[in-house]
Amino acid sequence: MSTDVALLHRFVIGELAAAGVDPVALLADCGIPAWVLSGGPVHLSSDTFSRLWELAEQRLDEPDVALRVASRYRLRALGLYDYLFASAATLGDGLATCGPYVAAVTTNHRFDLVADDERESTLSLEMIDGAGRARDLIQLWGLVAVLTRARGTVDAPLTPVRVRLRQRAPRDHGAYVDVFGTAAVDFEADSDSITFRAADLALPQRTADPVLARVLQPLAATLPPPPPLATAWPQRVAVALAAALDDGDPSLSAVARRLATSPRTLQRRLAEAGTTWRRELERARLSRAGAAGPLSPRRQARLLGYTDPDTMRRSERRWTLAARARPGEPRE
């Protein structure tokens, strides 16, 4: 089960309370005991953070609530995670701490900072468990909070080269342009990410503290590694495939839509996990065929998402070959 540190809940609930939302009712509706928000870095189920954002949008009747809350993020609200960032020498060094130490605040997300070329680098945010509107709000919160935190540590304007969001485009883009500082915001993209100029990543942080950074390193080294996306993706695909088979459309594009990603990204994530789209599809069909019991060829073909019995029989021959070559493991 994925978890989020209660410091996240504490900050968000504090901002919502300042906007007029009853914090006691929020805690009750999310199933969070009040003492959690006054104690140490307790971890809560990630479901509670998702529920919190759903309620935030409902109670304020504000679709841009994640933008507003995240743009008010205050440095050091997340303790060690923020200190690791702020004590780094440059902005790029600070952003580079997001990925390795994300487990200090959540086991449900992963940050990756990758150099696209010598001029630009992209910070992407992946969510392991989550879907629907809550996922959109949380991803948006995460990216804007990081950008707000970064803007608070440098003495120069920080404008992203571009922003990519998986969520659907809102009717009005104005709030997004205002918060990100750029009109280059792409919706329905294949990632949730922010691209920075290399020159901006070289900016010195006025919060840099090399002595503190050295003190924090041994503590940071005790943190668990970032959540393993490679193992999470086949599990997510299996769940999405089961639902797609129920609906009669187990295509790559249909499953990618269910996972709020692109077919190309989905295939890449499966490759990183040491598997392929075809293997996972046949694994799902094989599992369903075994559970279905005796059925007519046409009915079984329909149940497994095939267009006709002949196509199903060709797949069955592949399953047989796979079982001989590697028992229990469908072959590509």
N, C-alpha and C positions, 0 to 999 in steps of 0.2 A: 504494500500500500504506500502510495506517495504521500509526502507530508510537506507542510510549509511552517516555518517558524512563526510563532504568535506575534513577533515584532511586526510582521507584515500586516496582520489583522489590526494590531494596535494603531498603526499609523493611519490606515484607511478608515477605520471607525472614528478616529479622532477628527479626520477631515470631514467625514459625513456628518458627525455631530455638530461641527461648526457650521455646516450648511443647513442645519435644522432637522436632521434625522434623529429619531430617538435611539440612543445607543443601547439602552436596556432592551428595547424591543428587537434591535438587530442581533444582539447576543442570543436572545431567546430563540429567535427564528433560525439562527445558524447553528443552534445547539452548542454554543460555546459558554462554559461557565465563566462568570465575571472575574473570578480570581486569576484566570489565565492571563488577562491583560495587565495585571499589576505584578506578576511574577517574573521569573527569568525567561531565557530563550526556550520556552516549551514548544514542542512541535505538535501541530494539529493535522488531522487528515486534510488533504488538498480539497476534498469535497466542500469543506467549510469555507475555504477562500473563494471557490467558485460560487457558492450560494451567496456569499457576502456581496459579490459584484452584481449578481442578478437582482438582489434586493436593492442595492444602491441605485441601479437604473430605474427600478420600479418606483421606489419611494420618492426619488427626486424628479421622476418623469423627464429624465435628461439623457439622451443617447450619447452625449459627449462627456459623461461623468468621469470616465477613465482618463481622458485628456486633462480635465480640470484638476482632479486629485493628484495625478502624477506630476503635473507641472508645478505643484506646490511641494514637491518632495524636498525634504531637508536632510542635508548631509549628516551622517552618523546616526540616523534613525534605525539603521540595521546593524549597529555595533561593529563587530569584527569585520564583516564584509565591507563596510564603508571605510573603516580605517585602513584596510589593505589597499583599497583604491586610492584614498586621499594621500597616503604617505608616499606613493610612488613618485618618481622624479618627473615624468612627463605624462601627458594625457594618454598617449599610446600605452605606456607602461601600466597606467591605472586601468584602462579598459582590458588589458591583457590579464588582469586578475579576475575578471568577471567569470570566465569559464572554469579555471581550475578550482576556484573556491566557492562556486555557487551552492554547493551542498551545505554551506554555513547558513543558508536561508531557505533552501527548498531542494527536495529530491524529485520535483516534478518538472524541472526546467533545465535547459542546458544552453549556455552561451558559447559561441565560437567566433573568434576574431581572426579573419583570414585576409591576407594581402591579395587583392585582385591583381594589382600590378604595382609598379613603383610609385604611382601617383595616388592610388586609392586603396582603402581597406574596408571590409564589410563586417559588421558585428551582427550576427544572426541569433535569433532566440527560438528554441524549439521547446514545445510542450509535450510531455509524454502522455499524460492522462487528462483528457478534457475535450469537450466538443461544444458546438453551438455558440450561442451568444456569450456565455460565460467565458469560453475560450478566447473569443475576439476581444472582450474587455480586458482580460488578464494579460494577453499578449501586448495589447496597446499600452496598458499600465506599465509593463516591464520595460518596453523600449523608451517610453517618454520619461520614466523615472531615471533611467540610465543617462539619457540626454540631459535632463535637468541637473542631475548630480555632476555631470561633466562640465556643464556651463558654470557651475558654481566654484570650480577650481582653477579656471584659467582667466587671464586678463584680456582676452581677445574674443570677438564675436565668434560663436561656433554654429555654423550653418551646415547641415548635412548636404552631401552631393545629391543623394536621393534616399527615399524611404519606400520600402515595399511592405505591403500588408496583405495577408491572405483574406481578410474580411471583405464583404461586399462593399461597394462604393456607397457612401451615404448620399442623401439628396443634396446636402450642402457641405462642401469641402472647406469652408472658411475656417472653422475651428482647427482643422488639421494643419492648414497652411500657417495659421497664427502660431500654433504650438511648435511645429517642427521648423518654422522659419523658411520654408521652401515650398514652392508649388509642385515640385517633383515628387509627388506622393502617388505611387502606383497601387491600386486596389486589385483584389482578386489575383494577387501575385502568387508565386510558388514558394514564398518564404516571408517570414516576418523579420525584417532587417533594416539596419541603417548603414549607409555607406559614408565614410569620412574621407577627407583629403589627407594625404600623408603629411602635408605641411601642418595641418591642425593637430595631428597626432604627436608631432614633435614639440608642441607647445609645452613650456614648463608649467607645472602645477604650483600655485602659490601655497598649497597645503603640504607640499613635499616635506618629508621628514625622514631622512635616511636612517637616523638612529632608531626611530620607532619602527621603521620597516624591518630592520634587522631583529628587533625584539619580537615582532609579530611572526616572523618566518617559522620559528619552531612550533608556535601554536597553530599556524595555518597548516603545517605539515601533518598535523594529527587529524585534519578533517578528512572525511571519506572522499573518494574520488567522485567526479561528476557522474550523474546518472547515465547508465549505459544505453544510449539510444539504439545501438545496434541490436540489442536483445529485445528492446521494447517494440520496435517496428513490426517484426513478424507477428507478435501478439496482437497489435492493433489491426494489422491486415487480416488476421484470422477472424476477428470480431466483425470487421467491416464486410468481409467476404460472406460470412454466414448471413448477414442481413441482406446483402446483395443477391445471394442465391434465393432467399425468401421472396425477393421482389422480381426474380427472373432476369436480372441483368448483372451478371458477375463479370463485366468487362473491366479492363484496366482503368478506363476513364471514369466509369461509374464508381469504382472503389476509391479512386483518387479524390473524387468529389466528396465522398463521405468523410474522407480524412483531411479535407480542406488543404489539399496539396495538388501538385501537378503530376501527371503520369510519369514524366521524366524524373522528378524528384523522388517519387515513390519507388521507381525502379532502382535509383541510386541508393536509397536507404536500404533496400533489400539486399543489394550487392554488398554493401558495407557489413551486413549481417551474415554474409556468406550463403545467401540463397537467391532465388530469382522469382519473378512474378509467376511464370509458368509452374514452377515447383510448388509455390504456395497455393495456386489455384487448383492444381491437381491434388494437393494434400487435402484441401477443403472438400473437394468433390469425393475423394476416396473415403474420407471420414463420414460424409453424408450418405454415401452409397451403402456403407457398412451398417449404418443405423436405420436405413429405410426398410430393410427386409425385402421379401419377394414382391416385385411389382412388374407390370407389363413393361416391355422395352420403351414404349412411347412415354408412359407415365414416368418411368425412371429418368429418361432423358430430360423431360420437362423439369423434374425435381432438381436435377443437377445442373440446370442452366444450359443444356445443349439444344441446338436447333432441331436435331433429329437423331434417331437411334444409331445411324451409321457413324455419325461424328462421335457419339458416345463409345461405340465399339472400338474406334481407332484409339481413343484415349485409354480404354481398358487394356488394349495390347501394350501401350506404353507403361501402364501400371504393372502389368505382368513382367515386362522386361526389367522394370525398376526393382521389383521385389526380388528377382533373381540376382540382380547386380548388387543391391544394397537393401536388405530386408527392412521394411518399415519406412523407407525413405523414397518418395517419388523422385524419379530422375528427370532432369531438365530435358 
